[in-house]
Protein backbone atom coordinates (compact mmCIF):
# COMPACT_ATOMS: atom_id res chain seq x y z
CA UNK A 1 0.00 0.00 0.00
CA UNK A 2 1.13 3.57 -0.64
CA UNK A 3 1.78 6.28 1.93
CA UNK A 4 -1.37 8.07 3.11
CA UNK A 5 0.34 11.45 2.65
CA UNK A 6 2.37 11.39 -0.56
CA UNK A 7 0.47 8.46 -2.10
CA UNK A 8 3.68 7.58 -3.95
CA UNK A 9 6.14 5.83 -1.65
CA UNK A 10 5.38 2.62 0.19
CA UNK A 11 3.96 2.98 3.70
CA UNK A 12 6.14 1.49 6.43
CA UNK A 13 4.94 2.95 9.74
CA UNK A 14 1.72 3.83 11.52
CA UNK A 15 1.21 7.56 12.13
CA UNK A 16 -0.97 8.27 15.20
CA UNK A 17 -1.39 11.89 14.06
CA UNK A 18 -3.49 10.86 11.04
CA UNK A 19 -4.37 7.33 12.19
CA UNK A 20 -2.94 5.96 8.99
CA UNK A 21 0.21 4.44 7.60
CA UNK A 22 2.88 6.63 6.01
CA UNK A 23 6.39 6.40 4.59
CA UNK A 24 9.50 7.30 6.63
CA UNK A 25 10.27 10.30 4.39
CA UNK A 26 6.89 11.95 4.95
CA UNK A 27 7.19 11.16 8.64
CA UNK A 28 10.53 12.97 8.81
CA UNK A 29 9.54 15.92 6.63
CA UNK A 30 6.07 16.56 8.07
CA UNK A 31 6.74 15.71 11.72
CA UNK A 32 5.49 18.65 13.86
CA UNK A 33 5.15 20.72 10.67
CA UNK A 34 1.83 19.59 9.21
CA UNK A 35 1.48 16.58 11.52
CA UNK A 36 0.32 17.28 15.07
CA UNK A 37 2.36 14.46 16.58
CA UNK A 38 1.28 13.10 19.98
CA UNK A 39 4.06 13.33 22.54
CA UNK A 40 4.19 9.56 23.01
CA UNK A 41 4.71 8.75 19.31
CA UNK A 42 7.70 6.35 19.23
CA UNK A 43 9.06 7.89 16.02
CA UNK A 44 8.89 11.38 17.53
CA UNK A 45 10.67 10.20 20.68
CA UNK A 46 13.32 8.46 18.57
CA UNK A 47 13.87 11.62 16.52
CA UNK A 48 14.23 13.72 19.69
CA UNK A 49 17.11 11.54 20.86
CA UNK A 50 19.12 12.50 17.78
CA UNK A 51 17.92 16.08 17.41
CA UNK A 52 20.57 18.77 17.83
CA UNK A 53 19.75 21.98 19.73
CA UNK A 54 18.95 24.94 17.53
CA UNK A 55 21.91 27.21 16.80
CA UNK A 56 21.77 30.90 17.72
CA UNK A 57 21.43 31.94 14.06
CA UNK A 58 18.14 30.00 13.88
CA UNK A 59 16.56 32.25 16.50
CA UNK A 60 15.63 35.87 15.82
CA UNK A 61 17.70 37.94 18.31
CA UNK A 62 14.80 40.40 18.68
CA UNK A 63 12.71 37.60 20.12
CA UNK A 64 15.20 36.98 22.92
CA UNK A 65 14.92 40.49 24.45
CA UNK A 66 18.70 40.82 24.61
CA UNK A 67 18.30 44.34 26.03
CA UNK A 68 16.96 42.79 29.25
CA UNK A 69 19.62 41.44 31.61
CA UNK A 70 18.69 38.36 33.62
CA UNK A 71 21.48 37.65 36.09
CA UNK A 72 22.22 34.48 38.02
CA UNK A 73 21.57 36.44 41.20
CA UNK A 74 18.09 37.35 39.98
CA UNK A 75 17.28 33.71 39.18
CA UNK A 76 18.44 32.70 42.66
CA UNK A 77 16.51 35.43 44.45
CA UNK A 78 13.35 34.97 42.38
CA UNK A 79 13.49 31.20 42.05
CA UNK A 80 10.00 30.79 43.46
CA UNK A 81 8.57 33.35 41.06
CA UNK A 82 10.15 31.48 38.15
CA UNK A 83 8.81 28.17 39.44
CA UNK A 84 5.36 29.66 39.93
CA UNK A 85 5.25 31.00 36.38
CA UNK A 86 6.56 27.69 35.03
CA UNK A 87 3.79 25.92 36.90
CA UNK A 88 1.23 28.32 35.39
CA UNK A 89 2.48 27.44 31.90
CA UNK A 90 2.38 23.71 32.63
CA UNK A 91 -1.14 24.01 34.03
CA UNK A 92 -2.30 25.91 30.94
CA UNK A 93 -0.72 23.43 28.53
CA UNK A 94 -2.18 20.48 30.40
CA UNK A 95 -5.68 21.94 30.31
CA UNK A 96 -5.45 22.67 26.57
CA UNK A 97 -3.72 19.89 24.67
CA UNK A 98 -3.88 21.91 21.45
CA UNK A 99 -1.27 24.37 22.69
CA UNK A 100 2.14 24.17 21.04
CA UNK A 101 5.52 25.66 21.92
CA UNK A 102 4.94 28.57 19.56
CA UNK A 103 1.70 29.48 21.35
CA UNK A 104 3.44 29.66 24.72
CA UNK A 105 6.36 31.61 23.25
CA UNK A 106 3.93 34.06 21.68
CA UNK A 107 2.12 34.65 24.98
CA UNK A 108 5.35 35.06 26.93
CA UNK A 109 6.72 37.45 24.31
CA UNK A 110 3.57 39.58 24.23
CA UNK A 111 3.49 39.82 28.03
CA UNK A 112 7.20 40.64 28.12
CA UNK A 113 6.68 43.49 25.63
CA UNK A 114 3.78 44.75 27.72
CA UNK A 115 5.82 44.71 30.94
CA UNK A 116 8.80 46.29 29.19
CA UNK A 117 6.61 49.18 28.07
CA UNK A 118 5.23 49.44 31.59
CA UNK A 119 8.72 49.54 33.10
CA UNK A 120 10.15 52.03 30.61
CA UNK A 121 7.21 54.40 30.22
CA UNK A 122 4.70 53.53 32.91
CA UNK A 123 2.05 52.85 30.27
CA UNK A 124 -0.30 49.93 30.87
CA UNK A 125 -1.26 48.67 27.45
CA UNK A 126 -2.85 45.28 26.86
CA UNK A 127 -1.30 43.58 23.85
CA UNK A 128 -3.74 41.69 21.61
CA UNK A 129 -3.64 37.90 21.55
CA UNK A 130 -4.47 35.83 18.50
CA UNK A 131 -6.99 33.54 20.15
CA UNK A 132 -8.86 32.48 23.26
CA UNK A 133 -6.26 29.81 24.08
CA UNK A 134 -3.49 32.41 24.27
CA UNK A 135 -5.69 34.71 26.37
CA UNK A 136 -6.27 31.90 28.86
CA UNK A 137 -2.52 31.26 29.16
CA UNK A 138 -1.88 34.98 29.70
CA UNK A 139 -4.63 35.07 32.33
CA UNK A 140 -3.07 32.15 34.18
CA UNK A 141 0.31 33.91 34.21
CA UNK A 142 -1.16 37.21 35.42
CA UNK A 143 -3.09 35.36 38.13
CA UNK A 144 0.14 33.74 39.29
CA UNK A 145 1.88 37.13 39.49
CA UNK A 146 -1.02 38.50 41.52
CA UNK A 147 -0.95 35.52 43.88
CA UNK A 148 2.80 35.86 44.30
CA UNK A 149 2.38 39.47 45.40
CA UNK A 150 -0.43 38.48 47.77
CA UNK A 151 1.66 35.67 49.25
CA UNK A 152 4.57 38.06 49.82
CA UNK A 153 2.22 40.56 51.45
CA UNK A 154 0.81 37.95 53.80
CA UNK A 155 4.14 36.42 54.79
CA UNK A 156 6.27 39.56 55.12
CA UNK A 157 3.76 42.38 55.45
CA UNK A 158 4.73 43.90 52.09
CA UNK A 159 5.47 42.91 48.51
CA UNK A 160 8.86 43.49 46.95
CA UNK A 161 7.94 42.20 43.50
CA UNK A 162 8.42 44.91 40.89
CA UNK A 163 7.22 45.01 37.30
CA UNK A 164 10.88 44.87 36.26
CA UNK A 165 11.20 41.56 38.11
CA UNK A 166 8.20 40.14 36.26
CA UNK A 167 9.74 41.34 32.99
CA UNK A 168 13.00 39.54 33.73
CA UNK A 169 11.16 36.36 34.69
CA UNK A 170 9.15 36.43 31.47
CA UNK A 171 12.28 37.03 29.39
CA UNK A 172 14.01 34.12 31.13
CA UNK A 173 11.10 31.86 30.19
CA UNK A 174 11.06 33.15 26.61
CA UNK A 175 14.74 32.26 26.25
CA UNK A 176 14.21 28.90 27.92
CA UNK A 177 11.35 28.10 25.55
CA UNK A 178 13.37 29.06 22.47
CA UNK A 179 16.20 26.86 23.70
CA UNK A 180 13.93 23.87 24.26
CA UNK A 181 11.77 23.93 21.16
CA UNK A 182 12.74 22.68 17.73
CA UNK A 183 11.06 25.71 16.19
CA UNK A 184 8.70 23.65 14.05
CA UNK A 185 5.13 25.00 13.88
CA UNK A 186 3.58 22.15 15.87
CA UNK A 187 6.54 21.37 18.14
CA UNK A 188 5.78 20.52 21.77
CA UNK A 189 9.24 19.86 23.19
CA UNK A 190 8.99 22.86 25.54
CA UNK A 191 5.52 21.73 26.59
CA UNK A 192 6.93 18.29 27.39
CA UNK A 193 9.69 19.94 29.41
CA UNK A 194 7.04 21.77 31.45
CA UNK A 195 5.14 18.54 32.07
CA UNK A 196 8.34 16.89 33.27
CA UNK A 197 8.83 19.65 35.85
CA UNK A 198 5.29 19.19 37.16
CA UNK A 199 4.07 15.62 36.62
CA UNK A 200 0.30 15.31 36.42
CA UNK A 201 0.00 13.21 39.59
CA UNK A 202 2.42 15.35 41.56
CA UNK A 203 1.24 18.68 42.95
CA UNK A 204 3.71 21.39 43.96
CA UNK A 205 3.96 22.53 47.59
CA UNK A 206 1.56 25.41 47.96
CA UNK A 207 1.03 28.15 50.46
CA UNK A 208 -1.96 26.78 52.33
CA UNK A 209 -2.46 29.90 54.43
CA UNK A 210 -2.84 32.13 51.39
CA UNK A 211 -4.79 29.59 49.37
CA UNK A 212 -2.10 30.14 46.76
CA UNK A 213 -0.41 28.00 44.13
CA UNK A 214 2.84 29.86 44.68
CA UNK A 215 5.75 27.54 45.37
CA UNK A 216 7.33 28.59 48.63
CA UNK A 217 10.55 27.54 50.39
N, C-alpha and C positions, 0 to 999 in steps of 0.2 A: 504493500500500500504506500501511497505517496504522502509526503508531509502535509499536515493540515494547514500550514501557513503558506509555503511556497508552491505546494502542489506539483513540485518537480522532483526534488530529491526523495530518497526513500526514508520513511519514518523509522526512528530507532529508539525513541524514548517517549515516555508519557509526560505530558506537560499539565500539571495541575492548574495552571493559570487559565487554560482554555478547555481543560478536560478532554484533551485529544492527544494524539501522537504526532510528534514533530521530528525533524531532522536535527542533528547536533549543530549544524551551521546556523539555522534559524534560532535555535535555543541560545547560542552564544551571541548572535547579533541583536536579537530582540529582547534579551533578558533585561528586565527593569527599564526598558525603553518603551516598547509597546505592550509588553507582557507585564501584568501586575503580579509578580511572582510571590507566592506565599513564603513566609520566612522559613518554613520547615522543608522547602523543596530541596531534595538531596543534591540536585545539580547546581542550585544556587549556593548551597553550603560548600560544595566542592570548589566552586569558582572563587568563593571568598577566601579560601585557604591559599590560593595562588595569586590573589589580587594584590597589586602593589599600591601603596598609598599615593594619592594624587600629588603631583609636583606643584610647587608654588606658582609656576607659570600657567597652571590650569585653573587657578582661582583668581578672580578679579580682585586686585588689591583694594579697590574701593569698597568691596563687600566685607572687608576684614576690619574696617574702622581703625586703620593704623594710626590715626591721630589720637586715639584713646589709649593711654598707658594702663596696663593691668599688671601690677607688680606681684611678685611672690608674696610680699607682705600683705597685700590686699586679699589675696586668695586665702591666706592663713587666717586673717582677722575676720573675714566674711565667709568662712567655710560653710556656716549653717545657712546663710542666705543662698549661696550657690547650690547647696544640697536641696533647699526648699524649692528653688526654681526648677531644678532638675526633676524633682518629684512632680511638680506641676506639669511639666512637659510629658513625663511618663504617664501620668494620670490621663492627660488629654489624649495621648496617642492610643492608650489602652481602651478608652471609651469610644474612639472613632478609628476603626481599623482601616479606613480609607485614607488616613493621613500618611504622607510620605515625608522624607527628609526635607525636600524642597519647601513643603508647606511650613514646617517648623522653622526652617531658616528664614523664610519670608516673614513670618510673624515676629521672630526675634529681631530681625533687621529693621522692620517697621517700628517696633517699640523702641529700639536703640536710637533710631533717628528722632523719634518723638522726645525721648529723654535728653538727647544731645541738644535739641533745640531748647528744651526747657532749662537745661543747665546754662547754656550760653546766652540765652536771651530772656529767659523767664516766661516765654510764651507757652501756653498749654494748648497744643493743637493735636486733635485726634487724626491720626493717619488713616486713610481708608484701607479696608481689607477686601480681598477679592471674593470672599465667600463666608457663609455662616460658620463653616468649620474653623477657619482662621480666626474669626471673631471669638469663638468659644475658647480657643487656645489662649488668645490674648487676655480674655476675661479671667481665665484660670491663673495666669501669671500675675495680673494686677491684683487679684484676690490674695495671692500668696504674699505679695509685697505689703499689702494692707495688714494681713495677719502677722507678718514679721514685725511691723511697727507696733502693732497692738501687743504682741508678746513682749517686745522690749519694754514698752511702757509699763506693763504689768509687773515685770520682773525687776526692773531697775528704777521705775518711777519716771523715766523719760526715754525718748527714742533718739538714737544717734544716727539712724539710717538717713542718708542724704540722697537726693536725686542723682548726684554724681556717682554714688556707690551703686545704685540700681543700674545706671548706664554701664559702668565697668563690668558688673555681673552679666548683663545682657551681651556685651561685646565678647566676654570670655566664652559664653555659650555659643555665640555665633561662630567664633573661631573653632571651638571644639566640634561643632556640627560640620563645618566645612572640612575639618581634618578627618572626620569619621565617615562621611558619605563618599560614595563613588562619583557623585555628580550626575548620575543618570536620572532621567525625569521621574521614574517610579522607584528609585532606590529607597531602601528602608534600613540601611546599615546603622545609621544614627539612632533610629527608632529602636532597633534591636539592642543597641548599647544602653539606651535608657531603660529598657525592660530588664536588662541584666543587673542594673544598679538597684532596681526595685522590683524584685520578683513578685508575681501576682499574688502568691500566697503568703508573702512576707510584708507586713506593714511596718513603716518606719516608726521610731519612737516619737511620740507627739507630746506636746505640752497639754496635759490633761486639764490643768487649772484654767488655761485660756481657751480651751476647746479648740485649739489650733492644730494645724497640720505641720507647723514649723518644726524642723528637726532641731532639737536642743542638745547641749552637751550633757 
